[in-house]
Amino acid sequence: MLNFGSINVDHVYTVEHFVRPGETIGCRKYRRFAGGKGLNQSIALAQAGACVYHAGKVGAADAWLKTLMEDKGVDTGFVQTIDGPSGHAIIQVNAEGENAIIIVGGANQLISEAEVQGIVADFGPDDYLLVQNEVNAVPQIIQSAKAKGLTIAFNPAPMNAQVLNYPLELVDILIVNETEAQALTGESEPDSIGETLNRRFPQTAVVLTLGDKGAAYFSPQARFYQPAKKVHAVDTTGAGDTFIGFFLAELIETNNPAAALQWATRAAALCVTRHGAADSIPSRRELEAIQ
Ligand code: ATP
């Protein structure tokens, strides 16, 4: 499995109030976390037991992110270290717990077409490609991987208008949450979302995550719903990334989308009972222990 994705640093500043125009304020607390949907999903895949190669770019000052991924079982041989800033987020958290966030694409936005082709050349028809919408060159990544016969999984997060111009007809597995699905289809009911996407992209299986309601799978051949496990949720950050990693790992292993949906909702339910993103992604062993 090749995951071509973002690697971010999240800088979190706890403040009394969001900084106002012209104002300079101190912060109560500063914390730094690993982030990026790409990094999180690679970690989730590895934690779920898949063999995952991450491709992407990181600034030289943030080599710790590569080490973290390796410690979690991700192969970082295709992660290039560059001079210049990593992708990062500057996150203010105010006394009410609300966020104000600035995203800097940094190294995540510097992927060239030649680099994409060079990396994809090492993979073939038995392999899966996963990509999200936090790196540049998404259309080239999808097209190159398709030309080499890989199975393509795409998570259009964060959603933006450009996604509508991507070669979505080449995607084998489209994984979306309700917001992304609504932006793609204009529909809000799960069945209508599934039917619309299956009609528009008849070769594509659609996985729709539904927050605390669970998840659904739609393909022209089959439709399954999987309710979420009832848990006490304390922090849903990383739930979507955990879901995607465990869904794909199980699908690769069993080729059974219903089993993959069930396994992924169990993993994501455990994730939401813990604080953090990358740190809250469970491992296969932990999940097996709480059968
Ligand atoms: P996030 O951005 O918070 O990571 P997302 O918007 O990408 O998530 P969601 O559909 O909200 O995706 O959640 C992904 C999966 O996580 C759901 O399909 C579900 O299995 C699980 N999940 C999310 N919230 C809960 C919850 N409160 N209780 C149990 N499971 C949950």
Residues whose N, C-alpha, C, O or C-beta is under 5 A from the ligand:
A	BS01	ATP	N177 T209 L210 G211 D212 G214 A215 A228 K229 V231 A233 T236 T237 G238 A239 G240 D241 F243 A264 T265 A268 A269 V272
